[in-house]
Amino acid sequence: MSASPSTANQTKMVLSLSCTNARGIVHAVSGALLSVEGDITESKQFDSPESGNFFMRVEFVTPQPLERVREALEPVEEEFGMEIGLWEASRKTRALIMCSKDGRTLNDLLFQQRAGTLPIDIPVIVSNHLELQPMAYFYGIPFVHIPLIKRPDGTDNKAEAEARLMELVNEYDIELVVLARYMQVLSDDLCRKLGGRAINIHHSFLPSFKGAKPYHQAHERGVKLIGATAHYVTPDLDEGPIIDQTVQRVTHAQSARDFVNMGREVEGSTLCRAVRWHAEHRVLLDGNRTVVFD
């Protein structure tokens, strides 16, 4: 826009938006930011030929407060029928982590969060088992055990367990739920409640190997690629909008145990990357697809 001013008393902000594509969107957004002394440091746009929607993510600095910037954007939002998100870049996303017994992916998330490379706050960890409680306590994070119980009459406590989970989501002001190898299927109702704010990791490059021990099944079939997909949770099991995918080449010389270890490593890195992109407001939904400004 102009030569960058001194960053003293400047706040870095992130704006994301989506709307039906039309002429003048970028000009209108730039004008609104200029009116609040905004200096754009990064801008990315995408016009989807399939949906006809326009997507934009802008990083900028301004001496004005967030509410003043929001007010300046309101006429543009109304004119183009936009969905707008506006955040201070330094603000971390509040994330609840769900896990079961496998701690590799959970540890990847906790380590990166503590190291400062994952811009999230983790106020609570939830699990249907107790095995990973010591890891949560090592990182100084409260651990809540919500067991899933099968009753003698064939019923279960799934509805009560999910109600307790939503209580925690509200209690801790959770913005994102991360399923770090949480080995239970969420109900359709819970998936809808968490729409667009729950991320799961799945060994999607093994699509023919369902159920238990997918890496062992892959080893038996002699596959040459294993991998993982991070996606938003929807009622359609493992078919939500994809955020990130990674593959890892394997050979006949490696054991099933090697496959498991390599697969867990890929799952952890893929999930962390997806969570980071979401927390940095780089992911926008376009129907069943995502636009990722990485």
C-alpha positions in Angstrom: 0.0 0.0 0.0 2.7 2.4 1.1 6.1 2.4 2.6 5.9 0.6 5.9 5.6 3.0 8.9 7.3 2.4 12.2 6.0 -0.7 14.0 5.9 1.2 17.3 2.3 1.2 18.7 1.2 -1.0 15.7 -0.9 -4.1 16.1 -0.6 -7.0 13.7 -3.9 -8.4 12.6 -5.3 -11.1 10.3 -8.3 -10.7 8.1 -10.0 -13.6 6.3 -13.1 -13.4 4.1 -15.2 -15.3 1.6 -18.0 -14.3 -0.6 -19.4 -14.7 -4.1 -16.8 -13.4 -6.5 -17.4 -9.9 -7.9 -15.4 -7.0 -9.2 -13.9 -4.5 -6.8 -13.5 -6.8 -3.7 -9.8 -6.3 -3.3 -10.1 -2.6 -3.9 -12.8 -2.2 -1.4 -11.0 -4.2 1.3 -7.8 -2.3 0.7 -9.6 1.0 1.0 -11.2 0.0 4.3 -7.9 -1.0 5.7 -6.3 2.3 4.4 -9.0 4.2 6.3 -7.7 2.8 9.6 -4.1 3.4 8.7 -3.6 -0.3 7.9 -0.4 -1.3 6.2 -0.7 -4.7 4.4 2.3 -7.0 4.9 0.8 -10.1 3.2 -2.2 -10.7 1.0 -3.4 -13.9 -0.7 -6.5 -14.4 -2.8 -8.2 -17.3 -4.6 -11.2 -17.3 -7.0 -12.8 -20.8 -7.0 -13.9 -21.7 -10.6 -16.0 -24.6 -9.2 -18.1 -22.7 -6.6 -17.8 -19.1 -7.9 -16.6 -18.0 -4.5 -13.8 -15.6 -3.7 -11.4 -16.1 -0.7 -8.9 -13.7 0.8 -6.5 -13.6 3.7 -4.7 -10.4 4.7 -2.0 -9.7 7.3 -1.6 -6.0 8.2 -0.5 -3.7 10.9 -2.5 -0.7 12.2 -2.4 1.7 15.2 -6.2 1.3 15.5 -7.9 -1.1 17.9 -9.7 -4.2 16.6 -13.2 -2.8 17.0 -12.3 0.2 14.9 -11.0 -2.0 12.1 -14.1 -4.1 12.3 -16.3 -1.0 12.0 -14.4 0.1 8.9 -15.0 -3.3 7.3 -18.7 -3.5 8.0 -19.8 -1.5 4.8 -17.6 -3.8 2.6 -19.0 -6.9 4.4 -22.5 -5.8 3.8 -22.0 -4.7 0.2 -20.5 -8.0 -0.9 -22.3 -10.4 1.5 -19.0 -11.5 3.0 -18.2 -13.9 5.8 -15.4 -12.1 7.6 -13.0 -13.1 10.4 -10.7 -10.6 12.1 -8.2 -11.3 14.8 -5.1 -9.9 16.4 -2.3 -12.1 15.1 -0.8 -12.6 18.6 -4.0 -14.1 19.9 -3.7 -17.9 20.4 -6.5 -20.3 19.6 -7.9 -22.2 22.6 -7.8 -25.9 21.8 -9.1 -29.0 23.6 -7.2 -32.1 22.7 -8.9 -35.5 22.7 -6.9 -38.8 22.8 -7.1 -42.4 23.8 -4.0 -44.6 24.4 -1.5 -43.7 21.6 0.6 -40.8 22.9 2.8 -40.0 19.9 0.5 -37.6 18.2 -0.5 -36.0 21.5 3.1 -35.5 22.5 3.9 -33.9 19.1 1.1 -31.3 19.7 2.1 -30.6 23.3 5.8 -30.3 22.5 5.3 -27.9 19.6 2.8 -25.9 21.6 5.4 -25.5 24.5 8.2 -24.8 22.0 6.1 -21.9 20.6 5.8 -23.3 17.1 2.1 -24.0 17.4 0.0 -20.9 18.2 -2.6 -22.5 20.4 -3.4 -22.6 24.2 -4.4 -26.0 25.5 -6.4 -25.6 28.7 -7.5 -29.2 29.0 -7.0 -32.7 27.6 -9.8 -35.2 27.4 -9.5 -39.0 27.1 -11.6 -42.1 27.3 -8.7 -43.9 28.9 -6.2 -43.1 31.7 -3.0 -44.1 30.0 -2.0 -40.6 28.8 -2.8 -38.8 32.1 0.9 -38.7 33.1 1.9 -37.0 29.8 -0.8 -34.3 30.4 0.5 -33.7 33.9 4.1 -33.6 32.7 3.1 -30.7 30.5 1.1 -29.1 33.3 -2.3 -29.4 31.6 -5.5 -30.6 33.3 -6.6 -34.1 32.2 -10.3 -35.1 32.2 -11.2 -38.7 32.0 -14.6 -39.3 30.2 -14.9 -43.1 29.9 -17.2 -44.7 27.4 -19.1 -47.5 29.2 -21.0 -50.4 27.8 -23.8 -51.4 30.1 -25.0 -55.0 30.7 -28.3 -54.2 28.8 -26.4 -53.3 25.6 -26.8 -49.6 26.0 -23.9 -47.1 26.6 -23.2 -43.7 28.1 -22.1 -42.1 24.8 -24.7 -39.3 25.0 -23.7 -38.5 28.5 -20.0 -38.5 27.6 -20.5 -36.2 24.7 -22.7 -33.9 26.8 -19.8 -33.7 29.3 -17.4 -32.9 26.5 -19.6 -30.0 25.4 -19.7 -28.7 29.0 -15.9 -28.6 28.9 -15.9 -26.8 25.5 -18.1 -24.1 26.9 -16.4 -24.0 30.3 -12.9 -23.4 28.8 -14.1 -21.2 25.9 -12.8 -23.8 23.4 -12.4 -22.7 19.8 -10.9 -25.8 18.3 -11.2 -29.5 19.2 -8.3 -31.7 18.0 -8.7 -35.5 17.8 -5.2 -36.8 18.4 -5.7 -40.5 17.7 -9.0 -40.4 19.7 -10.3 -43.9 18.9 -14.1 -43.4 19.1 -16.6 -42.3 16.5 -18.3 -39.0 17.4 -22.1 -38.8 17.0 -23.6 -37.0 14.1 -25.1 -34.4 16.5 -21.7 -33.7 18.1 -20.1 -33.4 14.7 -22.6 -30.8 13.7 -22.1 -28.9 16.9 -18.3 -28.8 16.2 -18.7 -28.1 12.5 -15.6 -26.2 11.2 -13.8 -26.3 14.5 -12.8 -30.0 15.0 -9.8 -31.6 13.3 -9.1 -35.3 13.0 -6.1 -37.3 11.7 -6.6 -40.3 9.6 -4.4 -42.9 7.9 -6.2 -42.1 4.6 -3.5 -43.4 2.3 -4.5 -46.8 3.4 -8.1 -46.6 2.2 -8.6 -50.4 1.8 -7.5 -51.2 5.3 -10.2 -50.4 7.8 -10.5 -51.4 11.4 -7.7 -52.5 13.7 -4.0 -52.5 12.8 -4.2 -50.7 9.4 -0.4 -50.5 9.1 -0.1 -54.2 9.7 -2.7 -54.8 6.9 -0.7 -52.5 4.6 2.5 -54.4 5.4 0.9 -57.7 4.5 -0.3 -56.3 1.2 3.1 -54.9 0.3 2.1 -51.2 -0.1 4.7 -48.7 -1.3 3.2 -45.5 0.2 1.7 -44.8 3.6 0.4 -41.5 4.8 -2.0 -39.4 6.7 -4.8 -36.9 6.1 -5.8 -34.1 8.5 -9.4 -33.0 7.9 -12.4 -31.3 9.6 -14.8 -33.6 11.4 -18.2 -34.2 9.8 -20.9 -36.8 10.3 -19.5 -38.6 7.2 -16.8 -40.6 8.9 -13.3 -39.6 7.7 -14.7 -37.7 4.7 -14.6 -34.2 6.0 -12.9 -31.3 4.1 -9.2 -32.0 3.8 -6.7 -29.6 5.3 -3.4 -31.4 4.8 -2.0 -34.7 3.5 1.4 -36.3 3.7 2.9 -39.5 2.2 5.9 -41.6 3.1 7.5 -44.1 0.8 8.1 -47.6 2.3 9.7 -50.8 1.0 9.4 -54.5 1.3 12.5 -54.5 3.6 10.7 -52.7 6.4 8.7 -54.5 9.1 5.1 -53.9 10.2 6.6 -52.2 13.3 8.5 -49.9 11.0 5.3 -49.0 9.2 3.6 -48.2 12.5 6.5 -45.9 13.6 6.8 -44.1 10.3 3.0 -43.8 10.1 2.7 -42.3 13.6 5.5 -39.8 12.7 3.6 -38.8 9.5 0.3 -38.5 11.4 1.8 -36.2 14.1 3.5 -33.8 11.6 0.4 -33.7 9.4 -1.9 -33.0 12.3 0.4 -30.3 13.8 0.6 -28.5 10.4 -3.2 -28.6 10.0 -3.7 -27.2 13.5 -1.2 -24.5 12.9 -2.8 -23.4 9.7 -6.2 -23.4 11.3 -4.9 -21.4 14.3 -3.3 -18.9 11.9 -6.6 -18.5 10.1 -5.2 -19.8 6.8 -8.0 -22.3 6.2 -11.3 -21.3 4.6 -14.1 -23.7 3.8 -15.4 -23.9 0.2 -18.3 -26.5 0.5 -16.6 -29.9 0.9 -13.2 -28.5 0.1 -10.8 -26.2 1.8 -8.8 -23.2 0.6 -5.4 -23.2 2.5 -3.3 -20.1 2.3 -0.1 -21.7 3.5 
